[in-house]
Amino acid sequence: MSSSVRHVTIDCREPYTLALFWAEALGGKLGEGDEPGDDEVLVENPVVGLLFERVPEPKEIKNRVHLDLQPRDRSRDAEVERLTALGATVVDDRRTPDGKGWAVMADPEGNEFCVERSAAELAATEGPTEGSTESAT
């Protein structure tokens, strides 16, 4: 018997605000009864939930764990634009002229995550998968 991931917990200063960003980014929804001011706010997602938990200290160093996002219905570049409009920032642009690579982004509280190429973009280039050496951040 083994364990399964119930949710990924992310420390933050404002759980409700950050959860709203991630719910929009992932097409998820907030947990039932979650409200502004709560110390924990859940983003429900078909794959795995994200739990945002209030902590008193600010983020000071690079994440030890981060999320890799792969757009389902748009290109990587279009997804980077969409997430930027939601409040994310590009921290390190590792996209290459041949269309490979990824963008390292940060959510509104500075938590880093990557945006990789869509499955359609990967299939079109038949290059290495994003889960191999191409996405080592």
Chimera marker file (.cmm) of the C-alpha trace (Angstrom):
<marker_set name="trace">
<marker id="1" x="0.000" y="0.000" z="0.000" r="1" g="1" b="0" radius="0.5"/>
<marker id="2" x="1.240" y="3.524" z="-0.738" r="1" g="1" b="0" radius="0.5"/>
<marker id="3" x="0.232" y="7.104" z="-0.089" r="1" g="1" b="0" radius="0.5"/>
<marker id="4" x="-1.339" y="9.572" z="-2.484" r="1" g="1" b="0" radius="0.5"/>
<marker id="5" x="-0.943" y="13.335" z="-2.640" r="1" g="1" b="0" radius="0.5"/>
<marker id="6" x="-4.032" y="14.890" z="-1.075" r="1" g="1" b="0" radius="0.5"/>
<marker id="7" x="-2.956" y="18.437" z="-1.857" r="1" g="1" b="0" radius="0.5"/>
<marker id="8" x="0.178" y="20.550" z="-2.158" r="1" g="1" b="0" radius="0.5"/>
<marker id="9" x="0.509" y="23.155" z="0.592" r="1" g="1" b="0" radius="0.5"/>
<marker id="10" x="1.976" y="26.562" z="-0.208" r="1" g="1" b="0" radius="0.5"/>
<marker id="11" x="2.989" y="29.007" z="2.512" r="1" g="1" b="0" radius="0.5"/>
<marker id="12" x="1.876" y="32.577" z="1.880" r="1" g="1" b="0" radius="0.5"/>
<marker id="13" x="0.925" y="35.879" z="3.495" r="1" g="1" b="0" radius="0.5"/>
<marker id="14" x="-2.620" y="36.193" z="2.059" r="1" g="1" b="0" radius="0.5"/>
<marker id="15" x="-4.160" y="32.754" z="1.423" r="1" g="1" b="0" radius="0.5"/>
<marker id="16" x="-7.455" y="33.935" z="-0.048" r="1" g="1" b="0" radius="0.5"/>
<marker id="17" x="-5.885" y="36.394" z="-2.498" r="1" g="1" b="0" radius="0.5"/>
<marker id="18" x="-3.244" y="33.925" z="-3.668" r="1" g="1" b="0" radius="0.5"/>
<marker id="19" x="-5.830" y="31.137" z="-3.955" r="1" g="1" b="0" radius="0.5"/>
<marker id="20" x="-7.925" y="33.358" z="-6.235" r="1" g="1" b="0" radius="0.5"/>
<marker id="21" x="-4.911" y="33.778" z="-8.550" r="1" g="1" b="0" radius="0.5"/>
<marker id="22" x="-4.236" y="30.024" z="-8.670" r="1" g="1" b="0" radius="0.5"/>
<marker id="23" x="-7.911" y="29.106" z="-9.082" r="1" g="1" b="0" radius="0.5"/>
<marker id="24" x="-8.039" y="31.324" z="-12.169" r="1" g="1" b="0" radius="0.5"/>
<marker id="25" x="-4.658" y="30.090" z="-13.423" r="1" g="1" b="0" radius="0.5"/>
<marker id="26" x="-5.631" y="26.421" z="-13.135" r="1" g="1" b="0" radius="0.5"/>
<marker id="27" x="-9.332" y="26.638" z="-13.894" r="1" g="1" b="0" radius="0.5"/>
<marker id="28" x="-10.062" y="25.427" z="-10.373" r="1" g="1" b="0" radius="0.5"/>
<marker id="29" x="-12.416" y="26.639" z="-7.689" r="1" g="1" b="0" radius="0.5"/>
<marker id="30" x="-12.070" y="27.667" z="-4.079" r="1" g="1" b="0" radius="0.5"/>
<marker id="31" x="-13.028" y="25.225" z="-1.365" r="1" g="1" b="0" radius="0.5"/>
<marker id="32" x="-16.554" y="25.457" z="-0.038" r="1" g="1" b="0" radius="0.5"/>
<marker id="33" x="-16.771" y="28.068" z="2.687" r="1" g="1" b="0" radius="0.5"/>
<marker id="34" x="-13.324" y="29.587" z="2.044" r="1" g="1" b="0" radius="0.5"/>
<marker id="35" x="-13.456" y="33.350" z="2.618" r="1" g="1" b="0" radius="0.5"/>
<marker id="36" x="-11.170" y="36.390" z="2.800" r="1" g="1" b="0" radius="0.5"/>
<marker id="37" x="-9.217" y="36.392" z="6.059" r="1" g="1" b="0" radius="0.5"/>
<marker id="38" x="-9.113" y="32.580" z="6.387" r="1" g="1" b="0" radius="0.5"/>
<marker id="39" x="-5.755" y="31.138" z="7.444" r="1" g="1" b="0" radius="0.5"/>
<marker id="40" x="-6.111" y="28.240" z="4.991" r="1" g="1" b="0" radius="0.5"/>
<marker id="41" x="-7.779" y="28.337" z="1.583" r="1" g="1" b="0" radius="0.5"/>
<marker id="42" x="-8.073" y="25.373" z="-0.777" r="1" g="1" b="0" radius="0.5"/>
<marker id="43" x="-8.054" y="25.462" z="-4.562" r="1" g="1" b="0" radius="0.5"/>
<marker id="44" x="-9.845" y="22.367" z="-5.810" r="1" g="1" b="0" radius="0.5"/>
<marker id="45" x="-8.532" y="20.941" z="-9.051" r="1" g="1" b="0" radius="0.5"/>
<marker id="46" x="-9.236" y="17.623" z="-10.811" r="1" g="1" b="0" radius="0.5"/>
<marker id="47" x="-5.569" y="16.586" z="-10.510" r="1" g="1" b="0" radius="0.5"/>
<marker id="48" x="-4.490" y="17.721" z="-7.030" r="1" g="1" b="0" radius="0.5"/>
<marker id="49" x="-5.638" y="20.431" z="-4.669" r="1" g="1" b="0" radius="0.5"/>
<marker id="50" x="-3.503" y="23.377" z="-3.646" r="1" g="1" b="0" radius="0.5"/>
<marker id="51" x="-3.794" y="24.491" z="-0.034" r="1" g="1" b="0" radius="0.5"/>
<marker id="52" x="-2.649" y="28.031" z="0.733" r="1" g="1" b="0" radius="0.5"/>
<marker id="53" x="-1.663" y="28.455" z="4.368" r="1" g="1" b="0" radius="0.5"/>
<marker id="54" x="-0.912" y="31.727" z="6.140" r="1" g="1" b="0" radius="0.5"/>
<marker id="55" x="2.590" y="32.083" z="7.593" r="1" g="1" b="0" radius="0.5"/>
<marker id="56" x="4.038" y="35.214" z="9.234" r="1" g="1" b="0" radius="0.5"/>
<marker id="57" x="7.379" y="35.326" z="7.425" r="1" g="1" b="0" radius="0.5"/>
<marker id="58" x="7.845" y="36.522" z="3.827" r="1" g="1" b="0" radius="0.5"/>
<marker id="59" x="9.345" y="34.345" z="1.091" r="1" g="1" b="0" radius="0.5"/>
<marker id="60" x="13.067" y="35.030" z="1.053" r="1" g="1" b="0" radius="0.5"/>
<marker id="61" x="14.714" y="32.332" z="-1.093" r="1" g="1" b="0" radius="0.5"/>
<marker id="62" x="14.029" y="30.192" z="-4.138" r="1" g="1" b="0" radius="0.5"/>
<marker id="63" x="11.338" y="27.534" z="-3.749" r="1" g="1" b="0" radius="0.5"/>
<marker id="64" x="12.581" y="24.020" z="-3.010" r="1" g="1" b="0" radius="0.5"/>
<marker id="65" x="9.487" y="22.634" z="-4.807" r="1" g="1" b="0" radius="0.5"/>
<marker id="66" x="7.655" y="24.248" z="-7.691" r="1" g="1" b="0" radius="0.5"/>
<marker id="67" x="4.809" y="23.506" z="-10.068" r="1" g="1" b="0" radius="0.5"/>
<marker id="68" x="5.351" y="22.897" z="-13.796" r="1" g="1" b="0" radius="0.5"/>
<marker id="69" x="2.307" y="23.991" z="-15.800" r="1" g="1" b="0" radius="0.5"/>
<marker id="70" x="1.508" y="22.678" z="-19.266" r="1" g="1" b="0" radius="0.5"/>
<marker id="71" x="-1.240" y="24.559" z="-21.104" r="1" g="1" b="0" radius="0.5"/>
<marker id="72" x="-4.046" y="22.368" z="-22.438" r="1" g="1" b="0" radius="0.5"/>
<marker id="73" x="-5.782" y="24.651" z="-24.905" r="1" g="1" b="0" radius="0.5"/>
<marker id="74" x="-3.237" y="27.281" z="-25.892" r="1" g="1" b="0" radius="0.5"/>
<marker id="75" x="0.467" y="27.681" z="-26.600" r="1" g="1" b="0" radius="0.5"/>
<marker id="76" x="3.099" y="28.155" z="-23.926" r="1" g="1" b="0" radius="0.5"/>
<marker id="77" x="3.591" y="31.771" z="-24.977" r="1" g="1" b="0" radius="0.5"/>
<marker id="78" x="-0.139" y="32.508" z="-24.884" r="1" g="1" b="0" radius="0.5"/>
<marker id="79" x="-0.290" y="30.966" z="-21.401" r="1" g="1" b="0" radius="0.5"/>
<marker id="80" x="2.601" y="33.132" z="-20.212" r="1" g="1" b="0" radius="0.5"/>
<marker id="81" x="0.694" y="36.194" z="-21.466" r="1" g="1" b="0" radius="0.5"/>
<marker id="82" x="-2.512" y="35.054" z="-19.738" r="1" g="1" b="0" radius="0.5"/>
<marker id="83" x="-0.763" y="34.397" z="-16.420" r="1" g="1" b="0" radius="0.5"/>
<marker id="84" x="1.032" y="37.741" z="-16.623" r="1" g="1" b="0" radius="0.5"/>
<marker id="85" x="-2.344" y="39.443" z="-17.053" r="1" g="1" b="0" radius="0.5"/>
<marker id="86" x="-3.527" y="37.631" z="-13.893" r="1" g="1" b="0" radius="0.5"/>
<marker id="87" x="-0.608" y="39.063" z="-11.882" r="1" g="1" b="0" radius="0.5"/>
<marker id="88" x="2.306" y="36.658" z="-12.403" r="1" g="1" b="0" radius="0.5"/>
<marker id="89" x="5.742" y="37.849" z="-13.506" r="1" g="1" b="0" radius="0.5"/>
<marker id="90" x="8.416" y="36.261" z="-15.675" r="1" g="1" b="0" radius="0.5"/>
<marker id="91" x="11.463" y="35.587" z="-13.478" r="1" g="1" b="0" radius="0.5"/>
<marker id="92" x="13.689" y="33.782" z="-15.992" r="1" g="1" b="0" radius="0.5"/>
<marker id="93" x="12.835" y="33.357" z="-19.661" r="1" g="1" b="0" radius="0.5"/>
<marker id="94" x="14.336" y="30.072" z="-20.833" r="1" g="1" b="0" radius="0.5"/>
<marker id="95" x="12.436" y="29.967" z="-24.121" r="1" g="1" b="0" radius="0.5"/>
<marker id="96" x="14.711" y="29.481" z="-27.117" r="1" g="1" b="0" radius="0.5"/>
<marker id="97" x="14.478" y="30.749" z="-30.718" r="1" g="1" b="0" radius="0.5"/>
<marker id="98" x="13.708" y="27.207" z="-31.959" r="1" g="1" b="0" radius="0.5"/>
<marker id="99" x="10.527" y="27.146" z="-29.831" r="1" g="1" b="0" radius="0.5"/>
<marker id="100" x="11.824" y="24.902" z="-27.065" r="1" g="1" b="0" radius="0.5"/>
<marker id="101" x="12.336" y="25.845" z="-23.453" r="1" g="1" b="0" radius="0.5"/>
<marker id="102" x="10.089" y="27.200" z="-20.750" r="1" g="1" b="0" radius="0.5"/>
<marker id="103" x="9.353" y="30.336" z="-18.763" r="1" g="1" b="0" radius="0.5"/>
<marker id="104" x="10.061" y="30.556" z="-15.042" r="1" g="1" b="0" radius="0.5"/>
<marker id="105" x="7.365" y="32.716" z="-13.493" r="1" g="1" b="0" radius="0.5"/>
<marker id="106" x="6.383" y="33.893" z="-10.023" r="1" g="1" b="0" radius="0.5"/>
<marker id="107" x="2.880" y="34.201" z="-8.614" r="1" g="1" b="0" radius="0.5"/>
<marker id="108" x="1.819" y="37.460" z="-6.898" r="1" g="1" b="0" radius="0.5"/>
<marker id="109" x="3.651" y="36.439" z="-3.684" r="1" g="1" b="0" radius="0.5"/>
<marker id="110" x="6.846" y="35.393" z="-5.452" r="1" g="1" b="0" radius="0.5"/>
<marker id="111" x="6.370" y="31.596" z="-5.482" r="1" g="1" b="0" radius="0.5"/>
<marker id="112" x="8.098" y="30.320" z="-8.597" r="1" g="1" b="0" radius="0.5"/>
<marker id="113" x="6.577" y="27.980" z="-11.177" r="1" g="1" b="0" radius="0.5"/>
<marker id="114" x="7.349" y="27.036" z="-14.773" r="1" g="1" b="0" radius="0.5"/>
<marker id="115" x="5.258" y="27.149" z="-17.925" r="1" g="1" b="0" radius="0.5"/>
<marker id="116" x="6.248" y="24.496" z="-20.437" r="1" g="1" b="0" radius="0.5"/>
<marker id="117" x="5.171" y="23.877" z="-24.013" r="1" g="1" b="0" radius="0.5"/>
<marker id="118" x="1.741" y="22.413" z="-24.637" r="1" g="1" b="0" radius="0.5"/>
<marker id="119" x="1.396" y="18.767" z="-25.694" r="1" g="1" b="0" radius="0.5"/>
<marker id="120" x="0.595" y="19.971" z="-29.227" r="1" g="1" b="0" radius="0.5"/>
<marker id="121" x="3.780" y="22.064" z="-29.338" r="1" g="1" b="0" radius="0.5"/>
<marker id="122" x="5.827" y="19.115" z="-28.086" r="1" g="1" b="0" radius="0.5"/>
<marker id="123" x="4.308" y="16.768" z="-30.657" r="1" g="1" b="0" radius="0.5"/>
<marker id="124" x="5.008" y="19.245" z="-33.450" r="1" g="1" b="0" radius="0.5"/>
<marker id="125" x="8.710" y="19.375" z="-32.681" r="1" g="1" b="0" radius="0.5"/>
<marker id="126" x="9.165" y="15.758" z="-31.515" r="1" g="1" b="0" radius="0.5"/>
<marker id="127" x="12.020" y="16.974" z="-29.318" r="1" g="1" b="0" radius="0.5"/>
<marker id="128" x="12.860" y="15.950" z="-25.769" r="1" g="1" b="0" radius="0.5"/>
<marker id="129" x="9.940" y="15.913" z="-23.388" r="1" g="1" b="0" radius="0.5"/>
<marker id="130" x="9.546" y="18.780" z="-20.969" r="1" g="1" b="0" radius="0.5"/>
<marker id="131" x="9.978" y="16.353" z="-18.077" r="1" g="1" b="0" radius="0.5"/>
<marker id="132" x="13.532" y="15.526" z="-19.118" r="1" g="1" b="0" radius="0.5"/>
<marker id="133" x="16.541" y="17.821" z="-19.288" r="1" g="1" b="0" radius="0.5"/>
<marker id="134" x="14.587" y="20.665" z="-20.885" r="1" g="1" b="0" radius="0.5"/>
<marker id="135" x="12.739" y="21.613" z="-17.688" r="1" g="1" b="0" radius="0.5"/>
<marker id="136" x="15.472" y="21.336" z="-15.068" r="1" g="1" b="0" radius="0.5"/>
<marker id="137" x="15.025" y="24.593" z="-13.176" r="1" g="1" b="0" radius="0.5"/>
<link id1="1" id2="2" r="1" g="1" b="0" radius="0.2"/>
<link id1="2" id2="3" r="1" g="1" b="0" radius="0.2"/>
<link id1="3" id2="4" r="1" g="1" b="0" radius="0.2"/>
<link id1="4" id2="5" r="1" g="1" b="0" radius="0.2"/>
<link id1="5" id2="6" r="1" g="1" b="0" radius="0.2"/>
<link id1="6" id2="7" r="1" g="1" b="0" radius="0.2"/>
<link id1="7" id2="8" r="1" g="1" b="0" radius="0.2"/>
<link id1="8" id2="9" r="1" g="1" b="0" radius="0.2"/>
<link id1="9" id2="10" r="1" g="1" b="0" radius="0.2"/>
<link id1="10" id2="11" r="1" g="1" b="0" radius="0.2"/>
<link id1="11" id2="12" r="1" g="1" b="0" radius="0.2"/>
<link id1="12" id2="13" r="1" g="1" b="0" radius="0.2"/>
<link id1="13" id2="14" r="1" g="1" b="0" radius="0.2"/>
<link id1="14" id2="15" r="1" g="1" b="0" radius="0.2"/>
<link id1="15" id2="16" r="1" g="1" b="0" radius="0.2"/>
<link id1="16" id2="17" r="1" g="1" b="0" radius="0.2"/>
<link id1="17" id2="18" r="1" g="1" b="0" radius="0.2"/>
<link id1="18" id2="19" r="1" g="1" b="0" radius="0.2"/>
<link id1="19" id2="20" r="1" g="1" b="0" radius="0.2"/>
<link id1="20" id2="21" r="1" g="1" b="0" radius="0.2"/>
<link id1="21" id2="22" r="1" g="1" b="0" radius="0.2"/>
<link id1="22" id2="23" r="1" g="1" b="0" radius="0.2"/>
<link id1="23" id2="24" r="1" g="1" b="0" radius="0.2"/>
<link id1="24" id2="25" r="1" g="1" b="0" radius="0.2"/>
<link id1="25" id2="26" r="1" g="1" b="0" radius="0.2"/>
<link id1="26" id2="27" r="1" g="1" b="0" radius="0.2"/>
<link id1="27" id2="28" r="1" g="1" b="0" radius="0.2"/>
<link id1="28" id2="29" r="1" g="1" b="0" radius="0.2"/>
<link id1="29" id2="30" r="1" g="1" b="0" radius="0.2"/>
<link id1="30" id2="31" r="1" g="1" b="0" radius="0.2"/>
<link id1="31" id2="32" r="1" g="1" b="0" radius="0.2"/>
<link id1="32" id2="33" r="1" g="1" b="0" radius="0.2"/>
<link id1="33" id2="34" r="1" g="1" b="0" radius="0.2"/>
<link id1="34" id2="35" r="1" g="1" b="0" radius="0.2"/>
<link id1="35" id2="36" r="1" g="1" b="0" radius="0.2"/>
<link id1="36" id2="37" r="1" g="1" b="0" radius="0.2"/>
<link id1="37" id2="38" r="1" g="1" b="0" radius="0.2"/>
<link id1="38" id2="39" r="1" g="1" b="0" radius="0.2"/>
<link id1="39" id2="40" r="1" g="1" b="0" radius="0.2"/>
<link id1="40" id2="41" r="1" g="1" b="0" radius="0.2"/>
<link id1="41" id2="42" r="1" g="1" b="0" radius="0.2"/>
<link id1="42" id2="43" r="1" g="1" b="0" radius="0.2"/>
<link id1="43" id2="44" r="1" g="1" b="0" radius="0.2"/>
<link id1="44" id2="45" r="1" g="1" b="0" radius="0.2"/>
<link id1="45" id2="46" r="1" g="1" b="0" radius="0.2"/>
<link id1="46" id2="47" r="1" g="1" b="0" radius="0.2"/>
<link id1="47" id2="48" r="1" g="1" b="0" radius="0.2"/>
<link id1="48" id2="49" r="1" g="1" b="0" radius="0.2"/>
<link id1="49" id2="50" r="1" g="1" b="0" radius="0.2"/>
<link id1="50" id2="51" r="1" g="1" b="0" radius="0.2"/>
<link id1="51" id2="52" r="1" g="1" b="0" radius="0.2"/>
<link id1="52" id2="53" r="1" g="1" b="0" radius="0.2"/>
<link id1="53" id2="54" r="1" g="1" b="0" radius="0.2"/>
<link id1="54" id2="55" r="1" g="1" b="0" radius="0.2"/>
<link id1="55" id2="56" r="1" g="1" b="0" radius="0.2"/>
<link id1="56" id2="57" r="1" g="1" b="0" radius="0.2"/>
<link id1="57" id2="58" r="1" g="1" b="0" radius="0.2"/>
<link id1="58" id2="59" r="1" g="1" b="0" radius="0.2"/>
<link id1="59" id2="60" r="1" g="1" b="0" radius="0.2"/>
<link id1="60" id2="61" r="1" g="1" b="0" radius="0.2"/>
<link id1="61" id2="62" r="1" g="1" b="0" radius="0.2"/>
<link id1="62" id2="63" r="1" g="1" b="0" radius="0.2"/>
<link id1="63" id2="64" r="1" g="1" b="0" radius="0.2"/>
<link id1="64" id2="65" r="1" g="1" b="0" radius="0.2"/>
<link id1="65" id2="66" r="1" g="1" b="0" radius="0.2"/>
<link id1="66" id2="67" r="1" g="1" b="0" radius="0.2"/>
<link id1="67" id2="68" r="1" g="1" b="0" radius="0.2"/>
<link id1="68" id2="69" r="1" g="1" b="0" radius="0.2"/>
<link id1="69" id2="70" r="1" g="1" b="0" radius="0.2"/>
<link id1="70" id2="71" r="1" g="1" b="0" radius="0.2"/>
<link id1="71" id2="72" r="1" g="1" b="0" radius="0.2"/>
<link id1="72" id2="73" r="1" g="1" b="0" radius="0.2"/>
<link id1="73" id2="74" r="1" g="1" b="0" radius="0.2"/>
<link id1="74" id2="75" r="1" g="1" b="0" radius="0.2"/>
<link id1="75" id2="76" r="1" g="1" b="0" radius="0.2"/>
<link id1="76" id2="77" r="1" g="1" b="0" radius="0.2"/>
<link id1="77" id2="78" r="1" g="1" b="0" radius="0.2"/>
<link id1="78" id2="79" r="1" g="1" b="0" radius="0.2"/>
<link id1="79" id2="80" r="1" g="1" b="0" radius="0.2"/>
<link id1="80" id2="81" r="1" g="1" b="0" radius="0.2"/>
<link id1="81" id2="82" r="1" g="1" b="0" radius="0.2"/>
<link id1="82" id2="83" r="1" g="1" b="0" radius="0.2"/>
<link id1="83" id2="84" r="1" g="1" b="0" radius="0.2"/>
<link id1="84" id2="85" r="1" g="1" b="0" radius="0.2"/>
<link id1="85" id2="86" r="1" g="1" b="0" radius="0.2"/>
<link id1="86" id2="87" r="1" g="1" b="0" radius="0.2"/>
<link id1="87" id2="88" r="1" g="1" b="0" radius="0.2"/>
<link id1="88" id2="89" r="1" g="1" b="0" radius="0.2"/>
<link id1="89" id2="90" r="1" g="1" b="0" radius="0.2"/>
<link id1="90" id2="91" r="1" g="1" b="0" radius="0.2"/>
<link id1="91" id2="92" r="1" g="1" b="0" radius="0.2"/>
<link id1="92" id2="93" r="1" g="1" b="0" radius="0.2"/>
<link id1="93" id2="94" r="1" g="1" b="0" radius="0.2"/>
<link id1="94" id2="95" r="1" g="1" b="0" radius="0.2"/>
<link id1="95" id2="96" r="1" g="1" b="0" radius="0.2"/>
<link id1="96" id2="97" r="1" g="1" b="0" radius="0.2"/>
<link id1="97" id2="98" r="1" g="1" b="0" radius="0.2"/>
<link id1="98" id2="99" r="1" g="1" b="0" radius="0.2"/>
<link id1="99" id2="100" r="1" g="1" b="0" radius="0.2"/>
<link id1="100" id2="101" r="1" g="1" b="0" radius="0.2"/>
<link id1="101" id2="102" r="1" g="1" b="0" radius="0.2"/>
<link id1="102" id2="103" r="1" g="1" b="0" radius="0.2"/>
<link id1="103" id2="104" r="1" g="1" b="0" radius="0.2"/>
<link id1="104" id2="105" r="1" g="1" b="0" radius="0.2"/>
<link id1="105" id2="106" r="1" g="1" b="0" radius="0.2"/>
<link id1="106" id2="107" r="1" g="1" b="0" radius="0.2"/>
<link id1="107" id2="108" r="1" g="1" b="0" radius="0.2"/>
<link id1="108" id2="109" r="1" g="1" b="0" radius="0.2"/>
<link id1="109" id2="110" r="1" g="1" b="0" radius="0.2"/>
<link id1="110" id2="111" r="1" g="1" b="0" radius="0.2"/>
<link id1="111" id2="112" r="1" g="1" b="0" radius="0.2"/>
<link id1="112" id2="113" r="1" g="1" b="0" radius="0.2"/>
<link id1="113" id2="114" r="1" g="1" b="0" radius="0.2"/>
<link id1="114" id2="115" r="1" g="1" b="0" radius="0.2"/>
<link id1="115" id2="116" r="1" g="1" b="0" radius="0.2"/>
<link id1="116" id2="117" r="1" g="1" b="0" radius="0.2"/>
<link id1="117" id2="118" r="1" g="1" b="0" radius="0.2"/>
<link id1="118" id2="119" r="1" g="1" b="0" radius="0.2"/>
<link id1="119" id2="120" r="1" g="1" b="0" radius="0.2"/>
<link id1="120" id2="121" r="1" g="1" b="0" radius="0.2"/>
<link id1="121" id2="122" r="1" g="1" b="0" radius="0.2"/>
<link id1="122" id2="123" r="1" g="1" b="0" radius="0.2"/>
<link id1="123" id2="124" r="1" g="1" b="0" radius="0.2"/>
<link id1="124" id2="125" r="1" g="1" b="0" radius="0.2"/>
<link id1="125" id2="126" r="1" g="1" b="0" radius="0.2"/>
<link id1="126" id2="127" r="1" g="1" b="0" radius="0.2"/>
<link id1="127" id2="128" r="1" g="1" b="0" radius="0.2"/>
<link id1="128" id2="129" r="1" g="1" b="0" radius="0.2"/>
<link id1="129" id2="130" r="1" g="1" b="0" radius="0.2"/>
<link id1="130" id2="131" r="1" g="1" b="0" radius="0.2"/>
<link id1="131" id2="132" r="1" g="1" b="0" radius="0.2"/>
<link id1="132" id2="133" r="1" g="1" b="0" radius="0.2"/>
<link id1="133" id2="134" r="1" g="1" b="0" radius="0.2"/>
<link id1="134" id2="135" r="1" g="1" b="0" radius="0.2"/>
<link id1="135" id2="136" r="1" g="1" b="0" radius="0.2"/>
<link id1="136" id2="137" r="1" g="1" b="0" radius="0.2"/>
</marker_set>
